[in-house]
Amino acid sequence: MSDAKLIAPDFLSPSSVSTFNQCPLKFKFSKIDGFQEPGNESTMLGNFVHEVLETLYGMEPSDRTQAMAKSLARTIWTDKWGELVSSIIHNDKDLNRFRWTAWWCIENLWLLEDPVSVELHSVESHVEGEIGGVKIHGYIDRLFADGDTACVTDYKTGKTPRKAYVDQKFFQLIVYTQLLSSVGINASSYDVELLYLKDGVRFKKHVTQEDIDEVIHTLQETRRGIEDRCVSGEFEPRTSMLCNWCGFKNMCPAWAKN
């Protein structure tokens, strides 16, 4: 047991809540100790595609064409992401594969909607506040608001989940619906949607009071779990298949070589 109490972050995010419930030690490494996971291909793919789409939807509706998206992708790649991705992918064949995958994700947006006709309240909105006494914040990919109804959307560039697992993917977005007053949205009805771009699949859900109650319970239980471990100093590792993609695996005692 440590003599000094560890200090938990003041604000949680939906991703840090998920990290804690996946593995408390990973949460400690990243959110308390401040260690940074090295970039990987999957996160860079998602960040690159998100930046292109954020820029596209920040333009006038009439400019949101595939030709414009392709031009933006080239510029953003040259200005930033080409160098970053090249730091982890070291051959032309795999770099080309990465770029084709990214463009495939961007192009598939047009299978789901016509960006010219999409009317948004905002893109990349920062929201924050308290839910059930838990301080939390995050960024919304895009936000619709129409009278008393608001819809929070998230882009995904990973594998499309089976339908049985879709509901758990909405957790982050349901959290965000409860923080919309911080950006001036006071809706009484909420929808959430996930756009899986690799496969051109959209999942949409109307948020119920039961969903909100479950989110509140999860956030409160997670905050209590973090605070208890900060007092004890013991953040246990929790092994799973996800360890294979964890940037802290080489420093984790559960994977230490005997």
C-alpha positions as CSV (number, residue, x, y, z in Angstrom):
1,M,0.0,0.0,0.0
2,S,1.3,3.4,-0.9
3,D,1.8,6.0,1.9
4,A,0.7,9.0,-0.4
5,K,-2.8,9.2,-1.8
6,L,-2.9,9.3,-5.5
7,I,-4.8,12.1,-7.1
8,A,-7.5,11.2,-9.6
9,P,-8.2,13.5,-12.5
10,D,-10.9,16.2,-11.7
11,F,-12.8,15.4,-14.9
12,L,-13.4,12.0,-16.5
13,S,-14.2,11.4,-20.1
14,P,-16.3,8.5,-21.6
15,S,-13.1,7.0,-22.9
16,S,-11.3,7.2,-19.6
17,V,-14.3,5.6,-17.9
18,S,-14.1,2.7,-20.4
19,T,-10.3,2.5,-19.9
20,F,-10.8,2.1,-16.1
21,N,-13.4,-0.6,-16.5
22,Q,-11.3,-2.4,-19.0
23,C,-8.2,-2.2,-16.8
24,P,-7.6,-0.1,-13.7
25,L,-3.8,-0.2,-14.1
26,K,-4.0,1.1,-17.6
27,F,-6.2,4.0,-16.3
28,K,-3.5,4.8,-13.7
29,F,-0.7,4.8,-16.2
30,S,-2.5,7.1,-18.6
31,K,-4.7,9.4,-16.4
32,I,-2.8,9.6,-13.1
33,D,0.9,8.9,-14.0
34,G,0.6,10.8,-17.3
35,F,2.2,8.2,-19.5
36,Q,1.4,8.5,-23.2
37,E,0.6,5.4,-25.3
38,P,2.6,5.4,-28.5
39,G,0.5,6.0,-31.6
40,N,-0.7,3.0,-33.5
41,E,-2.2,2.5,-37.0
42,S,-5.8,2.2,-35.8
43,T,-5.8,5.4,-33.8
44,M,-4.0,7.4,-36.5
45,L,-6.5,6.1,-39.1
46,G,-9.4,7.3,-37.0
47,N,-7.8,10.7,-36.2
48,F,-6.9,11.3,-39.8
49,V,-10.4,10.5,-41.1
50,H,-12.0,12.5,-38.3
51,E,-9.9,15.6,-39.2
52,V,-10.9,15.4,-42.9
53,L,-14.6,15.0,-42.1
54,E,-14.5,17.7,-39.4
55,T,-13.0,20.1,-42.0
56,L,-15.4,19.0,-44.7
57,Y,-18.5,19.6,-42.5
58,G,-17.1,23.0,-41.4
59,M,-17.5,24.2,-44.9
60,E,-20.5,25.6,-46.7
61,P,-23.0,22.8,-47.6
62,S,-22.6,23.3,-51.3
63,D,-18.8,22.7,-51.0
64,R,-19.1,19.3,-49.3
65,T,-18.4,17.2,-52.4
66,Q,-16.3,14.1,-52.9
67,A,-13.9,16.1,-54.9
68,M,-13.5,18.6,-52.1
69,A,-13.1,15.7,-49.6
70,K,-10.3,14.2,-51.7
71,S,-8.6,17.6,-51.9
72,L,-8.8,18.1,-48.2
73,A,-7.5,14.6,-47.5
74,R,-4.4,15.3,-49.7
75,T,-3.7,18.6,-48.0
76,I,-4.2,17.3,-44.5
77,W,-2.0,14.3,-45.3
78,T,0.8,16.4,-46.6
79,D,0.6,19.0,-43.9
80,K,0.5,16.7,-40.9
81,W,-0.5,13.0,-41.1
82,G,1.9,11.8,-43.7
83,E,4.9,12.4,-41.4
84,L,3.1,11.0,-38.4
85,V,1.9,7.8,-40.0
86,S,5.4,7.3,-41.6
87,S,6.8,7.2,-38.1
88,I,5.1,3.9,-37.5
89,I,4.6,2.5,-41.0
90,H,8.0,2.3,-42.8
91,N,7.3,1.0,-46.3
92,D,5.4,2.4,-49.3
93,K,3.1,-0.6,-49.7
94,D,1.7,-0.3,-46.2
95,L,1.5,3.5,-46.4
96,N,-0.5,3.2,-49.6
97,R,-2.8,0.6,-47.9
98,F,-3.3,3.0,-45.0
99,R,-4.2,5.9,-47.4
100,W,-6.6,3.7,-49.4
101,T,-8.3,2.5,-46.3
102,A,-8.7,6.1,-45.1
103,W,-10.2,7.2,-48.4
104,W,-12.5,4.2,-48.4
105,C,-13.8,5.3,-45.0
106,I,-14.3,8.9,-46.2
107,E,-15.9,7.9,-49.5
108,N,-18.4,5.6,-47.7
109,L,-19.9,8.6,-46.0
110,W,-21.8,9.2,-49.3
111,L,-23.4,5.7,-48.9
112,L,-24.9,7.0,-45.7
113,E,-25.9,10.5,-46.5
114,D,-25.5,13.4,-48.9
115,P,-23.3,15.8,-47.0
116,V,-24.6,18.8,-49.0
117,S,-28.0,18.3,-47.5
118,V,-26.9,17.7,-43.9
119,E,-27.7,20.6,-41.5
120,L,-25.5,20.6,-38.4
121,H,-25.5,22.6,-35.2
122,S,-21.7,22.1,-34.8
123,V,-18.8,19.9,-35.3
124,E,-16.1,18.9,-32.7
125,S,-18.1,20.5,-29.8
126,H,-16.4,20.4,-26.4
127,V,-19.0,19.6,-23.7
128,E,-18.6,19.4,-20.0
129,G,-20.5,19.3,-16.8
130,E,-21.7,17.0,-14.0
131,I,-23.8,13.8,-14.4
132,G,-24.9,12.3,-11.1
133,G,-22.3,14.3,-9.3
134,V,-19.4,13.1,-11.6
135,K,-17.5,15.8,-13.5
136,I,-17.1,14.7,-17.1
137,H,-16.2,16.2,-20.5
138,G,-15.5,15.2,-24.1
139,Y,-15.8,16.1,-27.7
140,I,-18.8,15.4,-30.0
141,D,-18.0,14.7,-33.6
142,R,-21.1,16.4,-34.8
143,L,-24.3,17.7,-33.3
144,F,-27.8,18.2,-34.7
145,A,-30.4,20.3,-33.0
146,D,-34.0,20.6,-34.1
147,G,-36.4,22.2,-31.6
148,D,-36.7,20.0,-28.6
149,T,-34.7,17.1,-30.2
150,A,-30.9,16.8,-30.4
151,C,-28.9,14.1,-32.1
152,V,-25.2,13.3,-31.3
153,T,-23.2,11.5,-33.9
154,D,-19.9,9.7,-33.8
155,Y,-17.7,8.4,-36.6
156,K,-16.1,5.0,-36.3
157,T,-13.3,3.7,-38.6
158,G,-13.0,0.3,-36.9
159,K,-14.7,-3.0,-37.4
160,T,-18.5,-2.9,-37.4
161,P,-19.8,-4.7,-34.3
162,R,-22.4,-7.4,-34.3
163,K,-25.8,-6.1,-33.5
164,A,-25.8,-7.8,-30.1
165,Y,-22.9,-5.5,-29.0
166,V,-24.1,-2.2,-30.6
167,D,-25.9,-0.9,-27.5
168,Q,-22.8,-0.8,-25.4
169,K,-21.1,1.3,-28.1
170,F,-23.6,4.1,-27.5
171,F,-22.4,4.8,-23.9
172,Q,-20.2,7.7,-24.9
173,L,-22.8,9.4,-26.9
174,I,-25.5,9.0,-24.2
175,V,-23.1,10.7,-21.8
176,Y,-22.7,13.6,-24.2
177,T,-26.5,14.1,-24.5
178,Q,-26.5,14.9,-20.8
179,L,-23.9,17.6,-21.3
180,L,-25.5,19.5,-24.1
181,S,-26.6,22.4,-21.9
182,S,-22.9,23.4,-21.8
183,V,-23.1,24.3,-25.5
184,G,-26.5,26.0,-25.2
185,I,-28.7,23.0,-26.2
186,N,-31.6,22.3,-23.9
187,A,-33.4,19.4,-25.5
188,S,-36.0,17.2,-24.0
189,S,-35.5,14.3,-26.5
190,Y,-32.2,12.7,-27.6
191,D,-31.0,10.4,-30.4
192,V,-27.6,9.0,-30.8
193,E,-26.0,7.5,-33.9
194,L,-22.8,5.7,-34.9
195,L,-21.5,5.8,-38.4
196,Y,-19.2,2.8,-39.2
197,L,-17.4,4.2,-42.2
198,K,-15.5,1.1,-43.3
199,D,-18.7,-0.7,-44.0
200,G,-21.0,2.2,-44.6
201,V,-23.3,1.2,-41.7
202,R,-25.4,3.5,-39.5
203,F,-26.8,2.5,-36.1
204,K,-29.3,4.9,-34.5
205,K,-31.0,4.9,-31.1
206,H,-33.5,7.0,-29.2
207,V,-32.2,7.6,-25.7
208,T,-34.6,6.5,-22.9
209,Q,-34.6,7.3,-19.3
210,E,-33.4,3.8,-18.6
211,D,-30.4,4.5,-20.7
212,I,-29.7,7.7,-18.8
213,D,-30.1,6.0,-15.4
214,E,-27.7,3.3,-16.5
215,V,-25.1,5.9,-17.6
216,I,-25.4,7.7,-14.2
217,H,-24.9,4.4,-12.3
218,T,-21.9,3.5,-14.4
219,L,-20.3,6.9,-13.9
220,Q,-20.9,6.9,-10.2
221,E,-19.6,3.4,-9.7
222,T,-16.5,4.2,-11.8
223,R,-15.7,7.4,-9.9
224,R,-16.0,5.5,-6.6
225,G,-13.8,2.7,-7.9
226,I,-11.1,5.3,-8.9
227,E,-11.2,7.2,-5.6
228,D,-11.0,3.9,-3.6
229,R,-7.9,2.9,-5.6
230,C,-6.3,6.3,-5.2
231,V,-6.6,5.8,-1.4
232,S,-5.3,2.3,-1.4
233,G,-2.7,3.0,-4.1
234,E,-3.6,-0.4,-5.7
235,F,-4.7,-0.2,-9.4
236,E,-4.8,-3.8,-10.4
237,P,-4.1,-5.0,-14.0
238,R,-7.0,-6.8,-15.7
239,T,-5.8,-9.0,-18.6
240,S,-7.8,-9.7,-21.7
241,M,-7.4,-10.0,-25.5
242,L,-7.2,-6.2,-25.5
243,C,-3.8,-6.4,-23.9
244,N,-2.4,-7.2,-27.3
245,W,-3.2,-3.6,-28.4
246,C,-2.1,-1.9,-25.2
247,G,0.8,0.4,-25.4
248,F,1.7,-0.3,-21.7
249,K,1.9,-4.0,-22.0
250,N,5.7,-4.0,-21.8
251,M,5.5,-2.2,-18.4
252,C,2.6,-4.2,-17.0
253,P,3.4,-6.6,-14.1
254,A,0.8,-9.0,-15.4
255,W,2.9,-9.5,-18.5
256,A,6.3,-9.3,-16.8
257,K,8.7,-12.1,-17.8
258,N,9.6,-14.3,-14.9
